[in-house]
Amino acid sequence: MDTYQKFARVITLLGVLFLLASICLAVDTRAIDDVRNKSVLNADDLKVIDEFVRDAIFELVNTTDFTQIARQRAVIVNKQSEQAQYAERYAESLRKYISQEFADSQNIEDQTKRHRISTNLMILVYQLGNPRLVDIAMNALDNQDEAVRYWAVKALTSSELIGRLNKGGNSVKIDSIVAKLKSIVGTSEPEVLGVMLDLAAVNDSKAGAELLPAIADTRIEGYANWTADASPVDMKVLKMLCEKLQNSRDGKAEYGRRFAQLYSFAIQRYIVSLGNDNPVWQQNRQQLASILVEIEDKCIGKLTGLTQTLIRRAVETGDVNTLMQERSRLLGDPDAIGAGEIPSKFGFDYGLAEDGSRLTQPRELAPPPNI
């Protein structure tokens, strides 16, 4: 037997061993499938459910191959059932074993392993969309791992979860979720804020109505003190504020003021970026350009009633004067124009000056710290 044949036999043997190992590691689903097909469950059936969830979660946290991890999560999600006894025990077992494994994962010294386990458990909570798991996600909002926080927010804002809560008439739970999310807006990454906005868009409760303004204020202050870079979330915030300004019965002034201030800061930040050529400024300039042009296209025309492309052309040509003129015309300028076209149409201003007079322009952006 030549060397090539020996090598081929070794590879084949290793493949067989790997397949056998995979089969051995896989959770047996025959018993749980039998229970899922029953209309009435007994104590032994409930034990089968608990043992299946225990073993499935154990396998999930002890698997390192990402493909196998995804498959294992799918198995756990797909073994849910609408049968009342089954659904209750399955949810309680999920809550017990996910909570236990997540708590244990926080004591793992290996950062990579801790990240893998805790993140995948939170992804599973998101995919399950089960109201019984809300507390697990709520508790994870303060986790030090950015990915865990992201998936915790995804879990709490998922359409599956919110749909189940609405179906069950559990508005109190939804309000508690929104209130908790609102409490971490100021410390959340833009990507997380973007996920929160998905809930704000579909939740019309009092708590939900407070989430969009809180996120807008966080982004506005981030621009004002130069602690936040331009982000796609700003475009999302502006579009939602625009929609609220157009269609809300109440609070138009608050939505309008925030829309104008954030858009004004974006224009001013873009103008400042034109004089800076380092890579960070270039990346911000590209994002700001997208915000300015997209919001002009999707929002400004709707708010003024006239389609325009002045800002787009100014961005394309680097025309700072036109950008400044459009900012004043649309949003306000106390020296040249007074109340801008949008504030005038929707009846809002920018608060009170020190002398008690009404401010007719948004705040000016302070120079960046390094200039």
Backbone hydrogen bonds, N-H to C=O, Kabsch-Sander energy under -0.5 kcal/mol:
donor,donor_aa,acceptor,acceptor_aa,energy
6,K,2,D,-2.0
7,F,3,T,-2.5
8,A,4,Y,-2.4
9,R,5,Q,-2.3
10,V,6,K,-2.1
11,I,7,F,-2.4
12,T,8,A,-2.4
13,L,9,R,-2.5
14,L,10,V,-2.6
15,G,11,I,-2.2
16,V,12,T,-2.2
17,L,13,L,-2.5
18,F,14,L,-2.5
19,L,15,G,-2.3
20,L,16,V,-2.7
21,A,17,L,-2.4
22,S,18,F,-2.3
23,I,19,L,-2.2
24,C,20,L,-2.4
25,L,21,A,-2.0
26,A,22,S,-1.5
33,D,29,T,-2.2
34,D,30,R,-1.9
35,V,31,A,-1.9
36,R,32,I,-2.2
37,N,33,D,-1.0
38,K,35,V,-1.7
46,L,42,N,-2.0
47,K,43,A,-1.7
48,V,44,D,-1.9
49,I,45,D,-2.1
50,D,46,L,-2.1
51,E,47,K,-2.5
52,F,48,V,-2.5
53,V,49,I,-2.4
54,R,50,D,-2.4
55,D,51,E,-2.6
56,A,52,F,-2.9
57,I,53,V,-2.6
58,F,54,R,-2.1
59,E,55,D,-2.4
60,L,56,A,-2.1
61,V,57,I,-2.2
62,N,58,F,-1.0
63,T,60,L,-0.9
69,I,65,D,-2.3
70,A,66,F,-2.2
71,R,67,T,-2.1
72,Q,68,Q,-2.5
73,R,69,I,-2.4
74,A,70,A,-2.1
75,V,71,R,-2.1
76,I,72,Q,-2.1
77,V,73,R,-2.5
78,N,74,A,-2.7
79,K,75,V,-1.2
80,Q,77,V,-1.3
87,A,83,Q,-3.5
88,E,84,A,-2.3
89,R,85,Q,-2.1
90,Y,86,Y,-3.0
91,A,87,A,-2.3
92,E,88,E,-2.3
93,S,89,R,-2.6
94,L,90,Y,-2.5
95,R,91,A,-2.5
96,K,92,E,-2.2
97,Y,93,S,-2.7
98,I,94,L,-2.6
99,S,95,R,-1.7
100,Q,96,K,-1.9
101,E,97,Y,-2.5
102,F,98,I,-2.7
103,A,99,S,-2.4
104,D,100,Q,-2.2
105,S,101,E,-2.1
106,Q,102,F,-1.1
106,Q,103,A,-0.5
107,N,104,D,-1.5
108,I,105,S,-1.5
111,Q,109,E,-0.7
114,R,110,D,-2.6
115,H,111,Q,-2.5
116,R,112,T,-2.4
117,I,113,K,-2.5
118,S,114,R,-2.4
119,T,115,H,-2.3
120,N,116,R,-2.0
121,L,117,I,-2.1
122,M,118,S,-1.7
123,I,119,T,-2.3
124,L,120,N,-2.0
125,V,121,L,-2.0
126,Y,122,M,-2.1
127,Q,123,I,-2.6
128,L,124,L,-2.2
129,G,125,V,-1.7
133,L,130,N,-2.2
134,V,131,P,-1.4
137,A,133,L,-1.6
138,M,134,V,-2.7
139,N,135,D,-2.4
140,A,136,I,-1.0
141,L,137,A,-0.5
141,L,138,M,-1.2
142,D,139,N,-0.7
143,N,140,A,-1.7
146,E,144,Q,-0.6
149,R,145,D,-2.2
150,Y,146,E,-2.3
151,W,147,A,-2.3
152,A,148,V,-2.1
153,V,149,R,-2.3
154,K,150,Y,-2.3
155,A,151,W,-2.4
156,L,152,A,-1.9
157,T,153,V,-1.3
158,S,154,K,-0.6
158,S,155,A,-0.6
162,I,158,S,-2.6
163,G,159,S,-2.2
164,R,160,E,-2.0
165,L,161,L,-2.6
166,N,162,I,-2.6
167,K,163,G,-2.3
168,G,164,R,-1.9
169,G,166,N,-1.3
170,N,165,L,-3.1
171,S,169,G,-1.1
174,I,170,N,-1.5
175,D,171,S,-2.7
176,S,172,V,-2.0
177,I,173,K,-2.0
178,V,174,I,-2.5
179,A,175,D,-2.5
180,K,176,S,-2.0
181,L,177,I,-2.5
182,K,178,V,-2.7
183,S,179,A,-1.4
184,I,180,K,-0.6
184,I,181,L,-1.4
185,V,182,K,-1.0
187,T,184,I,-1.1
188,S,185,V,-1.4
192,V,189,E,-0.6
193,L,189,E,-2.2
194,G,190,P,-2.2
195,V,191,E,-1.3
196,M,192,V,-2.2
197,L,193,L,-2.0
198,D,194,G,-0.7
198,D,195,V,-0.9
199,L,195,V,-0.8
199,L,196,M,-0.8
200,A,196,M,-2.0
201,A,197,L,-2.0
202,V,198,D,-0.7
202,V,199,L,-0.8
203,N,199,L,-1.6
204,D,202,V,-0.6
209,A,205,S,-2.3
210,E,206,K,-0.9
210,E,207,A,-0.7
211,L,207,A,-0.6
211,L,208,G,-0.9
212,L,208,G,-0.8
214,A,210,E,-1.5
215,I,211,L,-2.2
216,A,212,L,-2.7
217,D,213,P,-2.7
218,T,214,A,-1.8
219,R,215,I,-2.2
220,I,216,A,-2.6
221,E,217,D,-2.5
222,G,218,T,-1.8
223,Y,219,R,-2.0
224,A,220,I,-2.5
225,N,221,E,-2.4
226,W,223,Y,-0.8
227,T,222,G,-1.6
228,A,222,G,-1.7
234,D,231,S,-1.7
235,M,231,S,-0.7
236,K,232,P,-1.5
237,V,233,V,-2.6
238,L,234,D,-2.6
239,K,235,M,-2.2
240,M,236,K,-2.0
241,L,237,V,-2.6
242,C,238,L,-2.5
243,E,239,K,-2.2
244,K,240,M,-2.3
245,L,241,L,-2.7
246,Q,242,C,-2.0
247,N,243,E,-2.4
248,S,244,K,-2.6
255,Y,251,G,-2.2
256,G,252,K,-3.2
257,R,253,A,-2.7
258,R,254,E,-1.7
259,F,255,Y,-2.5
260,A,256,G,-2.7
261,Q,257,R,-2.2
262,L,258,R,-2.5
263,Y,259,F,-2.4
264,S,260,A,-2.4
265,F,261,Q,-2.4
266,A,262,L,-2.0
267,I,263,Y,-2.2
268,Q,264,S,-2.7
269,R,265,F,-3.0
270,Y,266,A,-2.1
271,I,267,I,-2.2
272,V,268,Q,-2.2
273,S,269,R,-2.0
274,L,270,Y,-1.1
274,L,271,I,-0.6
275,G,272,V,-1.4
276,N,273,S,-1.9
282,Q,278,N,-2.3
283,Q,279,P,-2.4
284,N,280,V,-2.1
285,R,281,W,-2.8
286,Q,282,Q,-2.1
287,Q,283,Q,-1.9
288,L,284,N,-3.0
289,A,285,R,-2.6
290,S,286,Q,-1.8
291,I,287,Q,-2.0
292,L,288,L,-2.8
293,V,289,A,-2.4
294,E,290,S,-2.5
295,I,291,I,-2.4
296,E,292,L,-1.8
297,D,293,V,-2.1
298,K,294,E,-2.9
299,C,295,I,-2.4
300,I,295,I,-2.1
301,G,296,E,-1.2
303,L,299,C,-2.4
304,T,300,I,-2.5
305,G,301,G,-2.2
313,R,309,T,-2.4
314,A,310,L,-2.1
315,V,311,I,-2.4
316,E,312,R,-2.4
317,T,313,R,-1.7
318,G,314,A,-1.1
319,D,314,A,-2.2
320,V,318,G,-1.3
323,L,319,D,-1.6
324,M,320,V,-2.4
325,Q,321,N,-2.4
326,E,322,T,-2.7
327,R,323,L,-2.2
328,S,324,M,-2.1
329,R,325,Q,-2.8
330,L,326,E,-2.8
331,L,327,R,-2.3
332,G,327,R,-0.6
332,G,328,S,-1.4
333,D,338,G,-2.7
337,I,333,D,-0.9
338,G,333,D,-4.7
340,G,331,L,-0.6
340,G,360,T,-0.5
341,E,329,R,-2.7
342,I,330,L,-2.3
344,S,340,G,-2.3
345,K,341,E,-2.0
346,F,342,I,-2.1
347,G,343,P,-1.3
348,F,343,P,-1.6
350,Y,359,L,-2.4
353,A,357,S,-3.3
356,G,353,A,-1.8
359,L,351,G,-3.0
371,I,368,P,-1.9
